[in-house]
Amino acid sequence: MIDNCCEAGGAGKKYIVVLGDGMADEPVEALGGRTPLEAANTPHMDDLAGKGELGLAKTVPDGMRPGSDVANLAVLGYDPRKSYSGRSPLEALSIGVPMSDDDVVFRCNLVTLSEGGVPYEERVIIDHSAGEITTEEADQLMDAIRARFDSDKYRFYTGTSYRHITVWHSGEVLDMCPPHDHLDCVIGDYLPRHPDFLSMMKESYDILNDHPINQKRAAAGKRKANSLWFWGAGTRPSLENFTAMTGKRGAMISAVDLLKGIATGAGMKVVAVEGADGTLDTNYEGKAHAAVKTLLEDGCDVVYIHIEAPDEMGHQGSAERKIKAIENVDSRVLAVVKREMDASGVPYRILLMPDHPTPISKRTHTSDPVPYVLYDSTRERRMISKYSERDAAATGNYEPFGYKLMARLLEEQ
């Protein structure tokens, strides 16, 4: 068995993935027909685009849902068609949920539904993240859910913020609608058909809507987390060990259980960063400094820095906040990493890209190709470019199998 911790003393070239979740987009009328990447001030991304290889890559295979699970597996070098067994089991790995071979695991969101005297089916889904509720608040709500629904058949586990886990022992994989795909919609057509899950969702509203935590949130002008929403079913994953696959020791830096779960399943080191919470106000610099330390002091060869904020702002439909998130990735992550690596004198390569687009106009993920940059500190070009979807397409560089980019990042030159 290969240890998932990096050992001190790693030498040679280092490899860095800077992954801005959902950064890619479509032209926005309010931005003069520009995308958020085009509108953002990103001098460090642009510098990399001009000194490295800029192009487009398809991270979501045809016929697969454009989720962060599928797309990030591809960026890590795994062919999703061969390695994907569902989103929720990957998240469950991160929080230590026990899983048997016949268990089926579901994501269990805490969402915000509209109120008023209407049947549950006629409510509208307002927010898939319940206003990015804190984990501490969510855990108290999940305690109420566990008190009512935990049984030999179903078990509920607290994750992070609005993202939680349900395990159905000896269950079956059910196709359920992701809540972020149906924001501002009446929910009736998107509810599960299985009677147990439908019943639990309906009853959860009665349990949660007037819970003291939600009363406090409403009094403070925050959105209530007033219903469960099940989706993302899957079975226990089996990923090839990252080191065995690549010959490199890898580490993951992310605030999101999904990414930490993928890393756990792949035998990568999971690096915790205080204040990293997946929001617009996450600890960007902390992630950057931790990445450099992981490479230069802890002996890892590859570090994957995942930043969730652009995706969340895309789901919120806020071009202004998405631009801010992208600029934070540029100035507070990429700039810091590049400056510290340059100062170290250690040669390195960077792969900069999103996992998938999260267009402002759609407020959900799409399968369109995303712009990537492959940069080598020892083989710089000197061109003027902008890191954007349009500029990447203009190069003619296209990788139809996004999972091959990792091998290209790691190839010896």
Phi and psi in degrees as a GROMACS rama.xvg file:
@    title "Ramachandran Plot"
@    xaxis  label "Phi"
@    yaxis  label "Psi"
@TYPE xy
-93.2071  127.384  ILE-2
-63.7931  142.744  ASP-3
-90.2717  8.50394  ASN-4
-104.992  142.28  CYS-5
-80.0491  142.856  CYS-6
-98.0258  146.406  GLU-7
-63.391  151.055  ALA-8
102.531  9.99384  GLY-9
-64.55  140.365  GLY-10
-128.698  171.939  ALA-11
89.1622  -169.046  GLY-12
-66.8964  146.624  LYS-13
-111.651  156.067  LYS-14
-132.221  131.826  TYR-15
-130.398  127.969  ILE-16
-106.056  122.772  VAL-17
-107.978  107.854  VAL-18
-111.936  105.31  LEU-19
-89.8198  99.0628  GLY-20
-57.1204  125.474  ASP-21
67.576  16.4872  GLY-22
-60.5735  -36.6098  MET-23
-67.9041  154.898  ALA-24
-156.224  -168.911  ASP-25
-119.428  162.467  GLU-26
-55.5361  136.189  PRO-27
-112.668  124.378  VAL-28
-57.3214  -41.6376  GLU-29
-66.4851  -16.4914  ALA-30
-102.092  20.3627  LEU-31
70.2262  30.3902  GLY-32
81.7444  7.58851  GLY-33
-92.3943  157.86  ARG-34
-85.1346  164.234  THR-35
-56.662  -35.7622  PRO-36
-63.5486  -38.8063  LEU-37
-71.4794  -33.5407  GLU-38
-80.7707  -23.5435  ALA-39
-74.1653  150.982  ALA-40
-87.4576  101.491  ASN-41
-129.577  66.2466  THR-42
-62.4718  -31.4595  PRO-43
-78.021  -38.9253  HIS-44
-63.0452  -43.0317  MET-45
-63.2487  -38.7374  ASP-46
-62.3545  -42.9308  ASP-47
-63.9756  -41.0367  LEU-48
-62.2035  -34.7313  ALA-49
-79.8138  -20.3849  GLY-50
-104.724  -7.35842  LYS-51
-124.798  -157.039  GLY-52
-100.654  119.184  GLU-53
-103.99  137.214  LEU-54
-170.241  -172.504  GLY-55
-113.718  146.795  LEU-56
-136.762  143.108  ALA-57
-97.3715  112.172  LYS-58
-97.7099  -16.8428  THR-59
-111.794  110.576  VAL-60
-61.0889  150.215  PRO-61
-55.3749  135.742  ASP-62
89.6889  -7.37117  GLY-63
-105.213  147.616  MET-64
-67.4012  140.565  ARG-65
-81.0734  66.9211  PRO-66
-96.1843  163.067  GLY-67
-64.665  -24.3891  SER-68
-65.6291  -57.1766  ASP-69
-59.7686  -47.1852  VAL-70
-68.8122  -40.8069  ALA-71
-72.412  -32.0853  ASN-72
-57.8478  -43.5139  LEU-73
-62.8736  -45.3075  ALA-74
-63.2196  -32.8513  VAL-75
-74.5364  -8.02908  LEU-76
104.49  7.87222  GLY-77
-98.9125  132.123  TYR-78
-71.8988  110.985  ASP-79
-58.0823  -30.8342  PRO-80
-64.8544  -25.0674  ARG-81
-100.31  -27.5122  LYS-82
-109.088  -11.554  SER-83
-86.1925  127.869  TYR-84
-127.189  14.7664  SER-85
122.503  152.202  GLY-86
-75.4985  -50.9478  ARG-87
-60.8238  -38.3629  SER-88
-60.8512  -31.0275  PRO-89
-66.1444  -41.9699  LEU-90
-66.9348  -37.4719  GLU-91
-61.7251  -35.8126  ALA-92
-57.8218  -38.756  LEU-93
-64.9059  -36.1721  SER-94
-101.651  10.926  ILE-95
75.7039  28.7663  GLY-96
-73.0208  126.979  VAL-97
-70.0179  135.629  PRO-98
-134.316  130.862  MET-99
-96.1405  166.387  SER-100
-61.9631  -28.6937  ASP-101
-99.4604  9.08643  ASP-102
-80.5198  146.796  ASP-103
-117.904  131.217  VAL-104
-110.379  137.383  VAL-105
-123.081  145.391  PHE-106
-73.9916  138.569  ARG-107
-125.074  92.2438  CYS-108
-74.9552  148.336  ASN-109
-95.7803  116.431  LEU-110
-118.449  168.222  VAL-111
-105.92  118.198  THR-112
-107.917  155.123  LEU-113
-65.0624  154.57  SER-114
-103.697  -165.732  GLU-115
105.794  163.266  GLY-116
-82.8484  61.999  GLY-117
-124.584  158.362  VAL-118
-60.0926  155.491  PRO-119
-53.7364  -42.2331  TYR-120
-62.9262  -19.9231  GLU-121
-97.0553  3.38238  GLU-122
-75.7472  161.096  ARG-123
-110.693  137.575  VAL-124
-83.6671  116.591  ILE-125
-93.1314  -39.3209  ILE-126
-151.553  122.763  ASP-127
-74.1576  -12.4217  HIS-128
-115.347  4.64004  SER-129
51.1331  47.1576  ALA-130
64.9875  30.5392  GLY-131
51.8149  52.4027  GLU-132
-52.0268  146.565  ILE-133
-72.7227  155.053  THR-134
-63.2351  -36.943  THR-135
-63.2205  -44.0576  GLU-136
-66.0415  -44.2794  GLU-137
-60.9237  -38.0353  ALA-138
-62.7455  -36.8797  ASP-139
-67.9183  -36.9352  GLN-140
-67.3143  -39.9205  LEU-141
-67.7182  -27.8566  MET-142
-59.9175  -41.9259  ASP-143
-66.5987  -36.7501  ALA-144
-66.6584  -44.7167  ILE-145
-61.8429  -40.3071  ARG-146
-60.7206  -30.5662  ALA-147
-92.3989  -39.6244  ARG-148
-110.832  -18.2858  PHE-149
-59.2902  134.565  ASP-150
-157.459  -176.253  SER-151
-67.3  -19.1915  ASP-152
-93.6079  -42.3662  LYS-153
-124.28  138.77  TYR-154
-131.411  140.258  ARG-155
-117.195  135.912  PHE-156
-130.431  137.202  TYR-157
-76.5448  133.19  THR-158
-107.748  -118.408  GLY-159
-129.038  132.73  THR-160
54.4027  -119.29  SER-161
-90.1469  -2.56484  TYR-162
-99.2533  112.032  ARG-163
-131.452  177.196  HIS-164
-128.96  139.129  ILE-165
-123.552  132.582  THR-166
-111.479  126.983  VAL-167
-104.827  107.063  TRP-168
-70.239  131.636  HIS-169
54.2874  43.5279  SER-170
-96.2314  -165.46  GLY-171
-135.423  150.858  GLU-172
-74.9505  123.102  VAL-173
-114.996  142.157  LEU-174
-87.3608  113.359  ASP-175
-125.532  152.413  MET-176
-79.3248  130.408  CYS-177
-65.3202  135.46  PRO-178
-65.5995  -32.0587  PRO-179
-71.8459  -8.94662  HIS-180
-83.7523  -8.50333  ASP-181
-136.064  35.5165  HIS-182
-62.7344  140.528  LEU-183
67.465  18.5158  ASP-184
-107.912  148.715  CYS-185
-66.1461  134.021  VAL-186
-84.9398  -10.0157  ILE-187
-52.0179  -42.3395  GLY-188
-76.1525  -9.14768  ASP-189
-114.302  7.45811  TYR-190
-80.7553  153.355  LEU-191
-66.7854  148.812  PRO-192
-87.6251  -21.5057  ARG-193
-65.3027  127.869  HIS-194
-61.8656  -35.4247  PRO-195
-64.1599  -47.6511  ASP-196
-69.8742  -38.1195  PHE-197
-63.5518  -42.9773  LEU-198
-64.2645  -42.1254  SER-199
-65.6859  -38.1185  MET-200
-65.1065  -44.989  MET-201
-62.1019  -45.8128  LYS-202
-69.798  -29.7321  GLU-203
-60.7531  -33.4817  SER-204
-61.5259  -42.777  TYR-205
-66  -33.9536  ASP-206
-73.7892  -40.4002  ILE-207
-94.9117  -33.2426  LEU-208
-57.51  -39.7618  ASN-209
-106.704  16.1542  ASP-210
-60.6259  144.493  HIS-211
-51.5123  -36.2689  PRO-212
-61.5941  -43.4673  ILE-213
-73.2188  -30.819  ASN-214
-63.3331  -41.1629  GLN-215
-65.9901  -41.2236  LYS-216
-63.1316  -43.7825  ARG-217
-63.4644  -40.287  ALA-218
-64.5747  -28.0826  ALA-219
-90.7409  6.19083  ALA-220
79.2606  17.807  GLY-221
-100.177  160.936  LYS-222
-77.4354  141.275  ARG-223
-74.4597  148.08  LYS-224
-99.833  84.0328  ALA-225
-110.39  12.0379  ASN-226
-159.316  151.294  SER-227
-81.036  155.291  LEU-228
-145.173  118.098  TRP-229
-93.9894  141.694  PHE-230
-171.213  179.369  TRP-231
67.4991  39.4044  GLY-232
-67.6071  148.13  ALA-233
-170.859  174.092  GLY-234
-112.187  169.658  THR-235
-55.301  126.18  ARG-236
-79.8161  160.363  PRO-237
-140.329  94.4942  SER-238
-98.0115  142.321  LEU-239
-62.7391  138.597  GLU-240
-58.246  131.366  ASN-241
-59.8155  -42.7529  PHE-242
-65.9527  -41.0041  THR-243
-64.3494  -34.9828  ALA-244
-75.6762  -37.5089  MET-245
-111.586  -19.1214  THR-246
77.6643  9.27692  GLY-247
-120.954  149.059  LYS-248
-89.654  123.546  ARG-249
-113.226  156.142  GLY-250
-139.901  149.229  ALA-251
-118.59  133.289  MET-252
-122.907  110.112  ILE-253
-157.873  151.233  SER-254
-92.6419  -3.70356  ALA-255
-102.518  130.483  VAL-256
-58.6949  -34.6574  ASP-257
-56.9754  -49.4565  LEU-258
-69.3331  -38.9209  LEU-259
-66.1384  -33.6216  LYS-260
-69.82  -41.284  GLY-261
-58.1247  -45.2003  ILE-262
-62.7754  -42.3453  ALA-263
-60.88  -46.1903  THR-264
-64.346  -27.7356  GLY-265
-91.5351  1.07866  ALA-266
73.6406  23.7293  GLY-267
-89.5712  157.491  MET-268
-73.9446  134.6  LYS-269
-103.743  117.937  VAL-270
-100.86  119.474  VAL-271
-85.6763  137.913  ALA-272
-126.621  120.976  VAL-273
-61.584  133.379  GLU-274
84.6212  -1.05298  GLY-275
-83.9359  111.556  ALA-276
-130.65  4.82718  ASP-277
80.5785  4.59079  GLY-278
-100.75  179.988  THR-279
-62.8762  -25.3104  LEU-280
-101.364  24.4369  ASP-281
-63.5069  167.494  THR-282
-83.9489  80.3006  ASN-283
-61.3525  -50.9501  TYR-284
-62.7383  -36.3348  GLU-285
-60.6792  -39.5935  GLY-286
-65.1082  -42.5747  LYS-287
-64.0136  -48.1978  ALA-288
-63.7402  -39.6332  HIS-289
-64.2292  -36.5353  ALA-290
-63.5838  -46.0432  ALA-291
-65.1129  -42.8672  VAL-292
-60.7172  -41.7386  LYS-293
-60.3699  -37.054  THR-294
-78.9256  -45.886  LEU-295
-89.8756  -27.2498  LEU-296
-111.562  -33.9499  GLU-297
-94.4631  -4.42665  ASP-298
83.0116  12.6398  GLY-299
-78.3286  155.02  CYS-300
-95.95  -35.4243  ASP-301
-126.785  132.846  VAL-302
-127.681  136.123  VAL-303
-113.242  109.698  TYR-304
-100.92  110.52  ILE-305
-104.07  126.561  HIS-306
-120.362  116.418  ILE-307
-81.5078  -24.6763  GLU-308
-54.8904  -43.4258  ALA-309
-59.1862  -36.1676  PRO-310
-65.6459  -45.1175  ASP-311
-63.2138  -38.2222  GLU-312
-69.5879  -32.3528  MET-313
-64.3211  -42.0389  GLY-314
-63.5977  -33.3526  HIS-315
-74.113  -15.643  GLN-316
75.3183  25.0904  GLY-317
-107.335  106.508  SER-318
-64.886  -40.5456  ALA-319
-61.6749  -44.8836  GLU-320
-74.432  -30.953  ARG-321
-68.1592  -40.8496  LYS-322
-59.4594  -43.4532  ILE-323
-60.7294  -42.667  LYS-324
-61.9764  -42.8068  ALA-325
-64.1699  -42.5418  ILE-326
-64.9021  -33.2678  GLU-327
-66.0137  -40.5315  ASN-328
-60.5135  -41.1932  VAL-329
-66.6679  -53.7744  ASP-330
-88.5989  -22.6439  SER-331
-112.949  -8.80584  ARG-332
-120.086  -66.3035  VAL-333
-59.8729  -45.6416  LEU-334
-61.89  -41.4703  ALA-335
-67.0935  -46.2262  VAL-336
-60.8306  -48.0426  VAL-337
-64.4869  -41.8758  LYS-338
-61.545  -45.1827  ARG-339
-72.2965  -35.918  GLU-340
-69.0019  -40.3438  MET-341
-60.9545  -41.533  ASP-342
-66.5022  -27.1341  ALA-343
-74.6274  -24.7496  SER-344
79.2376  0.920518  GLY-345
-83.5745  127.957  VAL-346
-65.4177  146.677  PRO-347
-152.897  161.811  TYR-348
-128.234  147.262  ARG-349
-124.916  136.24  ILE-350
-111.922  113.515  LEU-351
-107.643  127.65  LEU-352
-173.599  163.453  MET-353
-86.6885  169.969  PRO-354
-85.4737  -39.5025  ASP-355
-158.654  165.2  HIS-356
-78.0261  148.098  PRO-357
-129.468  82.1811  THR-358
-64.2685  138.553  PRO-359
-56.2733  -40.9097  ILE-360
-69.6471  -27.113  SER-361
-101.432  -26.4282  LYS-362
61.5726  24.1391  ARG-363
-151.726  177.521  THR-364
-79.8935  153.358  HIS-365
-129.504  169.93  THR-366
-97.1215  6.86441  SER-367
-61.4945  150.779  ASP-368
-58.9248  154.116  PRO-369
-120.448  152.418  VAL-370
-76.5758  135.853  PRO-371
-126.49  156.926  TYR-372
-130.165  129.567  VAL-373
-107.251  118.387  LEU-374
-124.893  136.775  TYR-375
-122.893  122.949  ASP-376
-65.4444  -16.5974  SER-377
-101.053  -2.40624  THR-378
-138.13  51.7506  ARG-379
-70.5124  140.458  GLU-380
-96.476  173.519  ARG-381
-131.096  87.6195  ARG-382
-133.06  161.391  MET-383
-103.186  124.821  ILE-384
-151.128  165.504  SER-385
-118.221  132.393  LYS-386
-79.2831  103.841  TYR-387
-158.821  168.364  SER-388
-63.3619  -43.7437  GLU-389
-66.597  -45.3411  ARG-390
-67.2288  -36.2134  ASP-391
-64.8427  -41.7398  ALA-392
-64.3882  -35.207  ALA-393
-67.5737  -19.913  ALA-394
-72.1072  -25.2167  THR-395
82.1332  -5.50702  GLY-396
-77.2952  124.493  ASN-397
-144.763  127.066  TYR-398
-111.662  105.624  GLU-399
-72.3652  -16.5199  PRO-400
-119.214  91.8698  PHE-401
-57.6498  -27.1052  GLY-402
-67.2518  -13.2358  TYR-403
-80.3385  -11.6306  LYS-404
-65.2126  -34.3524  LEU-405
-62.0612  -44.0493  MET-406
-62.8786  -35.8214  ALA-407
-69.4355  -37.5403  ARG-408
-59.9283  -40.5948  LEU-409
-89.8196  -5.38309  LEU-410
-66.7807  142.245  GLU-411
-78.843  136.609  GLU-412
